[in-house]
């Protein structure tokens, strides 16, 4: 009995050691779980912040593309306005010249078909056209149509210039404010993810690496403004857009006589008289749109042993919109064949050119990709805009036994301090990188069973709004080094 009494209570001592060990393990497990949670949340937040920054970049690039396309549309509209005004002048001139150059049209309009018989040497289409014009002119319909057209054009071009100025202001504002807007978005996303859960800091991937938006390989920002003679790329795209409107590009037709000219008729050749209508609108340099419309009767006649051609101008029109001080010489412009096919009428149109420029300011300054991507060493590569972020969270903000947010100990000398997490450098960090790239969304016509058809590769530009964003490998240092940025 005595021996059993001395042995009672010894298991309690062992149990206390087990309990203490269990509590210690509990603290370790708690900290490990909290650290795992903190790391996962920090990584997810870093991805969200990087992706949000990429979205800001993509939207800015797409806005530049949309605004550039809007600017081009305004330029094409100015070309159309100039073309309409020139056409109105040509119609007025043709109507005024009909009684003197083609009295047959006046006879046809009055029903005197005997007097109009001579017009059959010009062609039925011209006979009907000039007769209809003469009738309209007698009823004052020509003036009622052409004069309001000229007034509308004179009012429209300054209004278009106001619209261009608004687009340019918006484009400039977006590009200048992007850094501030991006910082606000990144901090807002980080704060939303840690609402009520302490503080997290948002920084660039590394202070020694340049921000890709602000500098690419030491060649200036990713997007820059082009002006003066640097507007060649904008000019080319504008001309390509204007060429889709046949009225701007070439306003030409030819009316040929039904019967060959008897004076030039030989066994070896048959020559027809013609009325040639020629016209077109050209962009001269960077700061002038000019339209020329001419019409001439080309009469064939024999002189000695050869058949000659006599050009009789029947109508001319010309209009121009130019930046003050930048009126260009149209020496090389053909204006839809007017210069070569109707040289006499073309000379009259060009020599009579006058105007104040109609309030036109020329092709606008615009934003486009850095010349590294446009004309530099990387012009044949797919442009990419990388943005790396680094999120840090101080150890004092961690929800662990030694963090102020989830603090368990109450005194600095508490024994619980032995279970400190001891985060390296006193903070937890996560990095992430977003990549903005250019890719036209595939359509059903572009794909055959999921594979792209053999279409040429489309390089990125700020004329098509197909900029997208994705997360990239956080090991972005190699890409920055390739672009010439030294960490």
DRENDO-1510 file (C-alpha; in Angstrom, 1 decimal, always signed):
<recs>
REC; n; res; u; v; w
REC; 1; UNK; +0.0; +0.0; +0.0 .
REC; 2; UNK; +2.8; +2.4; +0.9 .
REC; 3; UNK; +4.6; +1.8; -2.4 .
REC; 4; UNK; +1.4; +2.6; -4.4 .
REC; 5; UNK; +0.9; +5.9; -2.6 .
REC; 6; UNK; +4.5; +7.1; -3.4 .
REC; 7; UNK; +3.9; +6.4; -7.1 .
REC; 8; UNK; +0.6; +8.4; -7.5 .
REC; 9; UNK; +0.8; +11.8; -9.4 .
REC; 10; UNK; +3.9; +11.0; -11.4 .
REC; 11; UNK; +1.9; +10.9; -14.7 .
REC; 12; UNK; +0.8; +14.4; -14.0 .
REC; 13; UNK; +4.4; +15.7; -14.3 .
REC; 14; UNK; +4.8; +13.9; -17.6 .
REC; 15; UNK; +1.4; +15.3; -18.8 .
REC; 16; UNK; +2.6; +18.9; -18.0 .
REC; 17; UNK; +5.6; +18.4; -20.2 .
REC; 18; UNK; +3.4; +17.1; -23.0 .
REC; 19; UNK; +1.0; +20.0; -22.5 .
REC; 20; UNK; +3.9; +22.6; -22.7 .
REC; 21; UNK; +5.3; +20.9; -25.8 .
REC; 22; UNK; +1.8; +20.9; -27.4 .
REC; 23; UNK; +1.4; +24.6; -26.6 .
REC; 24; UNK; +4.8; +25.4; -28.2 .
REC; 25; UNK; +3.9; +23.4; -31.2 .
REC; 26; UNK; +0.6; +25.2; -31.4 .
REC; 27; UNK; +2.4; +28.5; -31.5 .
REC; 28; UNK; +4.7; +27.2; -34.3 .
REC; 29; UNK; +1.7; +25.8; -36.3 .
REC; 30; UNK; -0.2; +29.0; -35.8 .
REC; 31; UNK; +2.7; +31.1; -37.1 .
REC; 32; UNK; +3.4; +28.8; -40.0 .
REC; 33; UNK; -0.3; +28.9; -41.0 .
REC; 34; UNK; -0.4; +32.7; -40.7 .
REC; 35; UNK; +2.8; +33.1; -42.7 .
REC; 36; UNK; +1.4; +30.8; -45.4 .
REC; 37; UNK; -1.8; +32.8; -45.5 .
REC; 38; UNK; +0.1; +36.1; -45.5 .
REC; 39; UNK; +2.3; +35.0; -48.3 .
REC; 40; UNK; -0.6; +33.7; -50.5 .
REC; 41; UNK; -2.5; +36.9; -49.9 .
REC; 42; UNK; +0.5; +39.1; -50.7 .
REC; 43; UNK; +1.2; +37.2; -53.9 .
REC; 44; UNK; -2.4; +37.4; -55.0 .
REC; 45; UNK; -2.5; +41.1; -54.2 .
REC; 46; UNK; +0.8; +41.6; -56.1 .
REC; 47; UNK; -0.7; +39.9; -59.2 .
REC; 48; UNK; -3.9; +42.0; -58.9 .
REC; 49; UNK; -1.9; +45.2; -58.6 .
REC; 50; UNK; +0.4; +44.4; -61.5 .
REC; 51; UNK; -2.6; +43.4; -63.7 .
REC; 52; UNK; -4.4; +46.6; -62.7 .
REC; 53; UNK; -1.4; +48.6; -63.7 .
REC; 54; UNK; -1.3; +46.7; -67.0 .
REC; 55; UNK; -5.0; +47.5; -67.6 .
REC; 56; UNK; -4.2; +51.2; -67.1 .
REC; 57; UNK; -1.5; +50.9; -69.7 .
REC; 58; UNK; -3.6; +49.0; -72.2 .
REC; 59; UNK; -6.5; +51.5; -71.8 .
REC; 60; UNK; -4.1; +54.4; -72.4 .
REC; 61; UNK; -2.6; +52.8; -75.5 .
REC; 62; UNK; -6.1; +51.9; -76.9 .
REC; 63; UNK; -7.3; +55.5; -76.2 .
REC; 64; UNK; -4.3; +56.8; -78.1 .
REC; 65; UNK; -5.3; +54.4; -81.0 .
REC; 66; UNK; -8.9; +55.5; -80.9 .
REC; 67; UNK; -8.1; +59.2; -80.8 .
REC; 68; UNK; -5.5; +58.8; -83.6 .
REC; 69; UNK; -8.2; +57.1; -85.7 .
REC; 70; UNK; -10.6; +59.9; -84.8 .
REC; 71; UNK; -8.0; +62.5; -85.9 .
REC; 72; UNK; -7.5; +60.6; -89.2 .
REC; 73; UNK; -11.3; +60.6; -89.7 .
REC; 74; UNK; -11.3; +64.4; -89.2 .
REC; 75; UNK; -8.5; +64.8; -91.8 .
REC; 76; UNK; -10.4; +62.7; -94.3 .
REC; 77; UNK; -13.5; +64.8; -93.6 .
REC; 78; UNK; -11.5; +67.9; -94.4 .
REC; 79; UNK; -10.4; +66.4; -97.6 .
REC; 80; UNK; -14.0; +65.6; -98.5 .
REC; 81; UNK; -15.0; +69.2; -97.7 .
REC; 82; UNK; -12.3; +70.6; -99.9 .
REC; 83; UNK; -13.3; +68.2; -102.7 .
REC; 84; UNK; -16.9; +69.3; -102.4 .
REC; 85; UNK; -16.0; +73.0; -102.6 .
REC; 86; UNK; -13.8; +72.4; -105.6 .
REC; 87; UNK; -16.6; +70.4; -107.3 .
REC; 88; UNK; -19.0; +73.3; -106.6 .
REC; 89; UNK; -16.6; +75.7; -108.3 .
REC; 90; UNK; -16.3; +73.4; -111.3 .
REC; 91; UNK; -20.1; +73.0; -111.7 .
REC; 92; UNK; -20.5; +76.8; -111.6 .
REC; 93; UNK; -17.7; +77.3; -114.1 .
REC; 94; UNK; -19.1; +74.7; -116.5 .
REC; 95; UNK; -22.6; +76.1; -116.3 .
REC; 96; UNK; -21.3; +79.6; -117.0 .
REC; 97; UNK; -19.1; +78.5; -120.0 .
REC; 98; UNK; -21.8; +76.4; -121.7 .
REC; 99; UNK; -23.3; +79.2; -123.9 .
REC; 100; UNK; -19.9; +80.2; -125.3 .
REC; 101; UNK; -18.1; +76.8; -125.6 .
REC; 102; UNK; -21.1; +74.5; -126.3 .
REC; 103; UNK; -24.1; +76.4; -127.6 .
REC; 104; UNK; -25.4; +73.0; -128.6 .
REC; 105; UNK; -26.2; +72.3; -124.9 .
REC; 106; UNK; -28.3; +75.5; -124.8 .
REC; 107; UNK; -30.2; +74.4; -127.9 .
REC; 108; UNK; -30.8; +70.9; -126.5 .
REC; 109; UNK; -32.1; +72.4; -123.2 .
REC; 110; UNK; -34.6; +74.6; -125.2 .
REC; 111; UNK; -35.8; +71.6; -127.3 .
REC; 112; UNK; -34.0; +72.8; -130.4 .
REC; 113; UNK; -32.6; +69.3; -131.4 .
REC; 114; UNK; -31.5; +70.6; -134.8 .
REC; 115; UNK; -29.2; +73.0; -133.1 .
REC; 116; UNK; -28.0; +70.3; -130.8 .
REC; 117; UNK; -27.1; +67.9; -133.6 .
REC; 118; UNK; -23.4; +68.9; -133.3 .
REC; 119; UNK; -23.3; +67.4; -129.8 .
REC; 120; UNK; -23.5; +63.9; -131.2 .
REC; 121; UNK; -19.7; +64.3; -131.8 .
REC; 122; UNK; -19.3; +64.4; -128.1 .
REC; 123; UNK; -21.3; +61.5; -126.9 .
REC; 124; UNK; -24.8; +60.9; -125.6 .
REC; 125; UNK; -23.9; +61.0; -121.9 .
REC; 126; UNK; -22.3; +64.5; -122.3 .
REC; 127; UNK; -25.3; +65.7; -124.3 .
REC; 128; UNK; -27.7; +64.7; -121.6 .
REC; 129; UNK; -25.4; +66.0; -118.8 .
REC; 130; UNK; -24.8; +69.4; -120.3 .
REC; 131; UNK; -28.5; +69.8; -121.3 .
REC; 132; UNK; -29.6; +69.0; -117.7 .
REC; 133; UNK; -27.0; +71.4; -116.4 .
REC; 134; UNK; -28.3; +74.2; -118.7 .
REC; 135; UNK; -31.8; +73.6; -117.5 .
REC; 136; UNK; -30.7; +73.8; -113.9 .
REC; 137; UNK; -28.8; +76.9; -114.5 .
REC; 138; UNK; -31.7; +78.6; -116.2 .
REC; 139; UNK; -33.8; +77.8; -113.1 .
REC; 140; UNK; -31.1; +79.2; -110.8 .
REC; 141; UNK; -30.8; +75.7; -109.3 .
REC; 142; UNK; -27.0; +75.6; -109.8 .
REC; 143; UNK; -26.5; +78.6; -107.6 .
REC; 144; UNK; -28.9; +77.4; -105.1 .
REC; 145; UNK; -26.9; +74.2; -104.7 .
REC; 146; UNK; -23.3; +75.4; -105.1 .
REC; 147; UNK; -23.3; +78.5; -103.0 .
REC; 148; UNK; -24.7; +76.8; -99.8 .
REC; 149; UNK; -22.1; +74.1; -100.3 .
REC; 150; UNK; -19.3; +76.5; -100.3 .
REC; 151; UNK; -20.6; +78.3; -97.2 .
REC; 152; UNK; -21.1; +75.0; -95.4 .
REC; 153; UNK; -17.5; +73.9; -96.2 .
REC; 154; UNK; -16.2; +77.3; -95.0 .
REC; 155; UNK; -18.0; +76.8; -91.7 .
REC; 156; UNK; -17.3; +73.0; -91.3 .
REC; 157; UNK; -13.5; +73.2; -91.5 .
REC; 158; UNK; -13.1; +75.5; -88.4 .
REC; 159; UNK; -15.5; +73.3; -86.5 .
REC; 160; UNK; -13.5; +70.2; -87.5 .
REC; 161; UNK; -10.4; +71.9; -86.2 .
REC; 162; UNK; -12.1; +72.5; -82.8 .
REC; 163; UNK; -12.8; +68.8; -82.7 .
REC; 164; UNK; -9.2; +68.0; -83.5 .
REC; 165; UNK; -8.0; +70.3; -80.8 .
REC; 166; UNK; -10.3; +68.6; -78.2 .
REC; 167; UNK; -9.0; +65.1; -79.2 .
REC; 168; UNK; -5.4; +66.3; -79.0 .
REC; 169; UNK; -5.9; +67.8; -75.6 .
REC; 170; UNK; -7.5; +64.6; -74.3 .
REC; 171; UNK; -4.7; +62.5; -75.8 .
REC; 172; UNK; -2.0; +64.7; -74.2 .
REC; 173; UNK; -3.8; +64.6; -70.9 .
REC; 174; UNK; -4.1; +60.9; -70.8 .
REC; 175; UNK; -0.4; +60.4; -71.5 .
REC; 176; UNK; +0.8; +63.0; -69.0 .
REC; 177; UNK; -1.4; +61.8; -66.2 .
REC; 178; UNK; -0.9; +58.1; -66.6 .
REC; 179; UNK; +1.8; +57.8; -64.0 .
REC; 180; UNK; -0.4; +59.4; -61.3 .
REC; 181; UNK; -3.5; +57.5; -62.4 .
REC; 182; UNK; -1.6; +54.2; -62.3 .
REC; 183; UNK; -0.2; +54.9; -58.8 .
REC; 184; UNK; -3.7; +55.7; -57.6 .
REC; 185; UNK; -5.1; +52.5; -59.1 .
REC; 186; UNK; -2.3; +50.3; -57.7 .
REC; 187; UNK; -2.6; +51.6; -54.2 .
REC; 188; UNK; -6.4; +51.4; -54.4 .
REC; 189; UNK; -6.3; +47.7; -55.4 .
REC; 190; UNK; -3.7; +46.9; -52.7 .
REC; 191; UNK; -5.7; +48.8; -50.0 .
REC; 192; UNK; -9.0; +47.1; -51.0 .
REC; 193; UNK; -7.3; +43.7; -50.7 .
REC; 194; UNK; -6.0; +44.6; -47.2 .
REC; 195; UNK; -9.0; +46.5; -45.9 .
REC; 196; UNK; -9.0; +46.1; -42.1 .
REC; 197; UNK; -5.9; +43.9; -42.3 .
REC; 198; UNK; -3.0; +46.3; -41.8 .
REC; 199; UNK; -0.8; +48.1; -44.2 .
REC; 200; UNK; +0.9; +47.0; -47.4 .
REC; 201; UNK; +3.4; +49.1; -49.5 .
REC; 202; UNK; +3.4; +49.2; -53.3 .
REC; 203; UNK; +6.6; +50.0; -55.2 .
REC; 204; UNK; +8.1; +49.4; -58.6 .
REC; 205; UNK; +9.8; +46.1; -59.2 .
REC; 206; UNK; +13.2; +47.7; -58.4 .
REC; 207; UNK; +14.2; +51.3; -57.9 .
REC; 208; UNK; +17.2; +50.7; -60.3 .
REC; 209; UNK; +15.0; +49.6; -63.2 .
REC; 210; UNK; +13.4; +52.3; -65.3 .
REC; 211; UNK; +9.6; +52.4; -65.6 .
REC; 212; UNK; +8.9; +51.1; -69.1 .
REC; 213; UNK; +6.2; +53.7; -69.7 .
REC; 214; UNK; +8.7; +56.4; -69.0 .
REC; 215; UNK; +11.8; +55.0; -70.6 .
REC; 216; UNK; +12.5; +52.1; -73.0 .
REC; 217; UNK; +16.2; +51.3; -73.4 .
REC; 218; UNK; +17.2; +54.9; -72.8 .
REC; 219; UNK; +15.3; +56.0; -75.9 .
REC; 220; UNK; +12.6; +58.0; -74.2 .
REC; 221; UNK; +9.1; +56.9; -73.1 .
REC; 222; UNK; +7.2; +54.0; -74.5 .
REC; 223; UNK; +4.8; +56.5; -76.2 .
REC; 224; UNK; +5.9; +59.9; -77.4 .
REC; 225; UNK; +4.6; +62.8; -79.4 .
REC; 226; UNK; +5.5; +63.4; -83.0 .
REC; 227; UNK; +5.3; +66.8; -84.7 .
REC; 228; UNK; +6.8; +68.6; -87.7 .
REC; 229; UNK; +8.5; +66.4; -90.2 .
REC; 230; UNK; +8.1; +63.5; -87.9 .
REC; 231; UNK; +4.5; +63.2; -88.9 .
REC; 232; UNK; +5.3; +60.9; -91.9 .
REC; 233; UNK; +3.7; +57.9; -90.4 .
REC; 234; UNK; +0.5; +59.8; -89.6 .
REC; 235; UNK; +0.5; +61.2; -93.2 .
REC; 236; UNK; +0.8; +57.7; -94.7 .
REC; 237; UNK; -2.1; +56.3; -92.7 .
REC; 238; UNK; -4.2; +59.4; -93.5 .
REC; 239; UNK; -3.6; +59.0; -97.2 .
REC; 240; UNK; -4.4; +55.3; -97.0 .
REC; 241; UNK; -7.7; +56.2; -95.3 .
REC; 242; UNK; -8.6; +58.9; -97.8 .
REC; 243; UNK; -7.9; +56.7; -100.7 .
REC; 244; UNK; -10.8; +54.5; -99.7 .
REC; 245; UNK; -13.1; +57.3; -100.8 .
REC; 246; UNK; -13.1; +57.4; -104.6 .
REC; 247; UNK; -14.5; +60.9; -104.7 .
REC; 248; UNK; -11.4; +62.1; -102.9 .
REC; 249; UNK; -8.9; +60.0; -104.8 .
REC; 250; UNK; -10.1; +60.5; -108.4 .
REC; 251; UNK; -13.1; +62.2; -109.9 .
REC; 252; UNK; -12.7; +61.3; -113.5 .
REC; 253; UNK; -14.7; +60.1; -116.6 .
REC; 254; UNK; -14.5; +60.4; -120.3 .
REC; 255; UNK; -17.2; +61.0; -122.9 .
REC; 256; UNK; -16.2; +59.8; -126.3 .
REC; 257; UNK; -18.0; +60.8; -129.6 .
REC; 258; UNK; -20.2; +58.2; -131.2 .
REC; 259; UNK; -18.5; +58.7; -134.6 .
REC; 260; UNK; -14.8; +59.1; -135.3 .
REC; 261; UNK; -13.5; +62.5; -136.3 .
REC; 262; UNK; -13.8; +62.7; -140.1 .
REC; 263; UNK; -10.9; +65.0; -140.5 .
REC; 264; UNK; -8.5; +62.5; -138.9 .
REC; 265; UNK; -10.1; +59.3; -140.3 .
REC; 266; UNK; -7.6; +57.2; -142.2 .
REC; 267; UNK; -7.2; +53.6; -143.1 .
REC; 268; UNK; -4.7; +53.1; -140.4 .
REC; 269; UNK; -6.2; +55.1; -137.5 .
REC; 270; UNK; -9.6; +56.0; -136.1 .
REC; 271; UNK; -9.6; +59.0; -133.8 .
REC; 272; UNK; -12.5; +60.1; -131.6 .
REC; 273; UNK; -13.2; +63.5; -130.0 .
REC; 274; UNK; -13.5; +63.4; -126.2 .
REC; 275; UNK; -14.7; +65.4; -123.3 .
REC; 276; UNK; -12.4; +64.5; -120.4 .
REC; 277; UNK; -13.5; +65.2; -116.8 .
REC; 278; UNK; -10.5; +64.9; -114.4 .
REC; 279; UNK; -10.1; +65.8; -110.7 .
REC; 280; UNK; -8.7; +64.7; -107.4 .
REC; 281; UNK; -7.6; +65.9; -104.0 .
REC; 282; UNK; -4.0; +65.7; -102.7 .
REC; 283; UNK; -2.3; +66.2; -99.4 .
REC; 284; UNK; +0.6; +68.5; -100.1 .
REC; 285; UNK; +3.4; +68.1; -97.5 .
REC; 286; UNK; +2.0; +67.9; -94.0 .
REC; 287; UNK; -0.2; +71.1; -93.9 .
REC; 288; UNK; -2.3; +71.5; -97.0 .
REC; 289; UNK; -5.2; +69.8; -98.7 .
REC; 290; UNK; -5.8; +70.9; -102.3 .
REC; 291; UNK; -8.5; +69.8; -104.7 .
REC; 292; UNK; -8.6; +70.5; -108.5 .
REC; 293; UNK; -11.4; +69.7; -110.9 .
REC; 294; UNK; -11.1; +70.3; -114.6 .
REC; 295; UNK; -13.1; +69.4; -117.8 .
REC; 296; UNK; -11.9; +70.0; -121.3 .
REC; 297; UNK; -13.2; +69.2; -124.8 .
REC; 298; UNK; -10.4; +67.6; -126.9 .
REC; 299; UNK; -11.1; +68.3; -130.5 .
REC; 300; UNK; -9.2; +66.5; -133.2 .
REC; 301; UNK; -8.4; +68.2; -136.5 .
REC; 302; UNK; -6.0; +67.7; -139.4 .
REC; 303; UNK; -3.1; +70.0; -140.0 .
REC; 304; UNK; -1.1; +69.2; -143.1 .
REC; 305; UNK; -0.2; +65.6; -142.9 .
REC; 306; UNK; -0.9; +65.0; -139.2 .
REC; 307; UNK; -3.8; +64.9; -136.8 .
REC; 308; UNK; -3.7; +67.5; -134.1 .
REC; 309; UNK; -5.5; +67.9; -130.8 .
REC; 310; UNK; -7.0; +71.1; -129.5 .
REC; 311; UNK; -8.0; +71.4; -125.8 .
REC; 312; UNK; -10.9; +73.6; -125.0 .
REC; 313; UNK; -11.4; +74.1; -121.2 .
REC; 314; UNK; -15.1; +73.9; -120.4 .
REC; 315; UNK; -15.0; +74.0; -116.6 .
REC; 316; UNK; -12.5; +74.4; -113.8 .
REC; 317; UNK; -12.6; +74.3; -110.0 .
REC; 318; UNK; -10.1; +74.5; -107.2 .
REC; 319; UNK; -10.1; +74.7; -103.4 .
REC; 320; UNK; -7.4; +74.5; -100.8 .
REC; 321; UNK; -7.1; +74.3; -97.0 .
REC; 322; UNK; -3.7; +75.1; -95.6 .
REC; 323; UNK; -1.9; +76.1; -92.5 .
REC; 324; UNK; -1.0; +79.8; -92.7 .
REC; 325; UNK; +2.5; +80.2; -94.0 .
REC; 326; UNK; +2.7; +76.6; -95.3 .
REC; 327; UNK; +1.0; +76.9; -98.7 .
REC; 328; UNK; +2.7; +74.3; -100.9 .
REC; 329; UNK; +3.5; +74.1; -104.6 .
REC; 330; UNK; +1.6; +71.3; -106.3 .
REC; 331; UNK; +4.2; +70.6; -108.9 .
REC; 332; UNK; +4.3; +66.8; -108.4 .
REC; 333; UNK; +0.6; +66.3; -107.7 .
REC; 334; UNK; -1.5; +64.8; -110.6 .
REC; 335; UNK; -5.0; +65.5; -109.1 .
REC; 336; UNK; -6.6; +62.5; -110.6 .
REC; 337; UNK; -4.9; +62.9; -114.0 .
REC; 338; UNK; -6.0; +66.6; -114.4 .
REC; 339; UNK; -2.4; +67.8; -114.8 .
REC; 340; UNK; -1.6; +65.4; -117.7 .
REC; 341; UNK; -4.9; +64.9; -119.4 .
REC; 342; UNK; -6.2; +68.5; -119.2 .
REC; 343; UNK; -3.1; +70.6; -119.0 .
REC; 344; UNK; -4.6; +73.9; -120.2 .
REC; 345; UNK; -7.6; +73.7; -117.9 .
REC; 346; UNK; -5.4; +72.5; -115.1 .
REC; 347; UNK; -3.2; +75.6; -115.6 .
REC; 348; UNK; -6.2; +77.8; -115.3 .
REC; 349; UNK; -7.4; +76.1; -112.1 .
REC; 350; UNK; -4.0; +76.3; -110.4 .
REC; 351; UNK; -3.2; +79.9; -111.5 .
REC; 352; UNK; -6.5; +81.1; -110.1 .
REC; 353; UNK; -5.9; +79.5; -106.7 .
REC; 354; UNK; -6.5; +81.8; -103.8 .
REC; 355; UNK; -7.8; +81.6; -100.3 .
REC; 356; UNK; -7.0; +82.2; -96.6 .
REC; 357; UNK; -6.5; +78.5; -95.7 .
REC; 358; UNK; -10.0; +78.1; -94.4 .
REC; 359; UNK; -8.8; +77.9; -90.8 .
REC; 360; UNK; -7.0; +74.6; -91.3 .
REC; 361; UNK; -4.0; +73.9; -89.0 .
REC; 362; UNK; -2.4; +71.0; -90.9 .
REC; 363; UNK; -1.9; +67.4; -89.8 .
REC; 364; UNK; -2.0; +67.3; -86.0 .
REC; 365; UNK; +0.8; +66.4; -83.7 .
REC; 366; UNK; +0.0; +62.9; -82.4 .
REC; 367; UNK; +1.2; +60.2; -80.1 .
REC; 368; UNK; +2.7; +56.9; -81.3 .
REC; 369; UNK; +5.0; +54.2; -80.1 .
REC; 370; UNK; +8.7; +55.1; -79.4 .
REC; 371; UNK; +10.8; +55.0; -82.5 .
REC; 372; UNK; +12.6; +52.0; -81.1 .
REC; 373; UNK; +9.4; +50.0; -82.1 .
REC; 374; UNK; +8.6; +52.1; -85.2 .
REC; 375; UNK; +11.8; +52.6; -87.0 .
REC; 376; UNK; +14.6; +51.4; -84.7 .
REC; 377; UNK; +16.3; +48.1; -84.1 .
REC; 378; UNK; +13.2; +46.5; -82.7 .
REC; 379; UNK; +10.8; +47.7; -85.5 .
REC; 380; UNK; +10.1; +44.1; -86.6 .
REC; 381; UNK; +9.4; +42.8; -83.1 .
REC; 382; UNK; +6.1; +42.7; -81.2 .
REC; 383; UNK; +6.0; +45.8; -78.9 .
REC; 384; UNK; +5.7; +44.9; -75.3 .
REC; 385; UNK; +5.2; +47.1; -72.3 .
REC; 386; UNK; +6.4; +45.5; -69.0 .
REC; 387; UNK; +5.6; +46.7; -65.6 .
REC; 388; UNK; +6.9; +45.1; -62.5 .
REC; 389; UNK; +5.6; +45.8; -59.0 .
REC; 390; UNK; +6.9; +44.9; -55.5 .
REC; 391; UNK; +4.6; +44.7; -52.5 .
REC; 392; UNK; +6.0; +44.6; -49.0 .
REC; 393; UNK; +4.4; +44.1; -45.7 .
REC; 394; UNK; +6.2; +44.8; -42.5 .
REC; 395; UNK; +6.6; +42.0; -39.9 .
REC; 396; UNK; +4.8; +44.2; -37.4 .
REC; 397; UNK; +1.7; +44.0; -39.6 .
REC; 398; UNK; +1.6; +40.3; -39.9 .
REC; 399; UNK; -1.1; +38.4; -38.1 .
REC; 400; UNK; +1.4; +36.2; -36.2 .
REC; 401; UNK; +2.3; +36.0; -32.5 .
REC; 402; UNK; +4.9; +38.8; -32.9 .
REC; 403; UNK; +2.9; +41.1; -35.1 .
REC; 404; UNK; +1.1; +44.2; -33.9 .
REC; 405; UNK; -2.0; +43.3; -36.0 .
REC; 406; UNK; -2.5; +39.9; -34.4 .
REC; 407; UNK; -0.5; +40.5; -31.2 .
REC; 408; UNK; -0.8; +37.9; -28.4 .
REC; 409; UNK; +2.0; +39.0; -26.1 .
REC; 410; UNK; +1.5; +42.2; -24.0 .
REC; 411; UNK; +5.1; +42.9; -22.9 .
REC; 412; UNK; +8.3; +43.3; -24.8 .
REC; 413; UNK; +10.0; +40.9; -22.5 .
REC; 414; UNK; +7.3; +38.2; -22.8 .
REC; 415; UNK; +8.5; +34.7; -23.2 .
REC; 416; UNK; +6.2; +34.3; -26.2 .
REC; 417; UNK; +8.9; +36.4; -28.0 .
REC; 418; UNK; +10.8; +33.2; -28.4 .
REC; 419; UNK; +8.4; +32.2; -31.1 .
REC; 420; UNK; +9.0; +35.3; -33.3 .
REC; 421; UNK; +8.6; +34.6; -37.0 .
REC; 422; UNK; +11.9; +36.5; -37.8 .
REC; 423; UNK; +10.9; +37.4; -41.4 .
REC; 424; UNK; +14.0; +38.1; -43.5 .
REC; 425; UNK; +14.7; +41.8; -43.5 .
REC; 426; UNK; +11.8; +42.5; -41.2 .
REC; 427; UNK; +9.3; +42.4; -44.0 .
REC; 428; UNK; +7.5; +40.0; -46.3 .
REC; 429; UNK; +7.7; +40.8; -50.1 .
REC; 430; UNK; +6.1; +39.6; -53.3 .
REC; 431; UNK; +6.7; +40.7; -56.9 .
REC; 432; UNK; +4.6; +40.4; -60.1 .
REC; 433; UNK; +4.8; +41.7; -63.6 .
REC; 434; UNK; +2.2; +42.6; -66.2 .
REC; 435; UNK; +2.8; +42.6; -69.9 .
REC; 436; UNK; +0.8; +44.7; -72.4 .
REC; 437; UNK; +1.0; +43.3; -75.9 .
REC; 438; UNK; -0.6; +43.9; -79.3 .
REC; 439; UNK; -2.8; +41.3; -80.8 .
REC; 440; UNK; -5.9; +41.6; -83.0 .
REC; 441; UNK; -8.7; +39.4; -81.6 .
REC; 442; UNK; -9.2; +36.4; -83.8 .
REC; 443; UNK; -12.5; +36.1; -85.6 .
REC; 444; UNK; -14.2; +33.0; -87.1 .
REC; 445; UNK; -12.8; +33.9; -90.5 .
REC; 446; UNK; -9.3; +34.1; -89.1 .
REC; 447; UNK; -9.4; +30.6; -87.7 .
REC; 448; UNK; -9.7; +27.1; -89.1 .
REC; 449; UNK; -10.3; +24.6; -86.4 .
REC; 450; UNK; -8.5; +26.9; -83.9 .
REC; 451; UNK; -5.5; +27.5; -86.2 .
REC; 452; UNK; -4.8; +30.9; -87.7 .
REC; 453; UNK; -4.8; +31.2; -91.4 .
REC; 454; UNK; -1.7; +32.3; -93.3 .
REC; 455; UNK; -2.1; +36.0; -92.8 .
REC; 456; UNK; +0.8; +38.4; -92.4 .
REC; 457; UNK; +1.8; +39.2; -88.9 .
REC; 458; UNK; +0.4; +42.5; -87.7 .
REC; 459; UNK; +2.8; +44.6; -85.6 .
REC; 460; UNK; +1.6; +46.8; -82.8 .
REC; 461; UNK; +0.8; +50.4; -83.5 .
REC; 462; UNK; -1.2; +53.2; -82.0 .
REC; 463; UNK; -3.6; +53.2; -85.0 .
REC; 464; UNK; -5.4; +50.0; -84.0 .
REC; 465; UNK; -6.9; +49.5; -80.5 .
REC; 466; UNK; -5.9; +45.9; -80.0 .
REC; 467; UNK; -3.7; +46.3; -76.9 .
REC; 468; UNK; -4.3; +43.6; -74.3 .
REC; 469; UNK; -2.8; +42.7; -70.9 .
REC; 470; UNK; -1.6; +39.6; -69.2 .
REC; 471; UNK; +0.6; +38.6; -66.3 .
REC; 472; UNK; +4.2; +37.8; -67.3 .
REC; 473; UNK; +7.0; +36.0; -65.6 .
REC; 474; UNK; +8.3; +38.0; -62.6 .
REC; 475; UNK; +11.8; +37.3; -63.9 .
REC; 476; UNK; +11.5; +40.4; -66.1 .
REC; 477; UNK; +15.1; +41.6; -65.5 .
REC; 478; UNK; +16.2; +39.8; -68.7 .
REC; 479; UNK; +13.7; +41.7; -70.8 .
REC; 480; UNK; +14.7; +45.0; -69.3 .
REC; 481; UNK; +18.3; +44.2; -70.0 .
REC; 482; UNK; +17.5; +43.3; -73.6 .
REC; 483; UNK; +15.9; +46.7; -73.9 .
REC; 484; UNK; +19.1; +48.3; -72.7 .
REC; 485; UNK; +18.2; +49.1; -69.1 .
REC; 486; UNK; +21.0; +48.4; -66.7 .
REC; 487; UNK; +19.8; +47.5; -63.2 .
</recs>
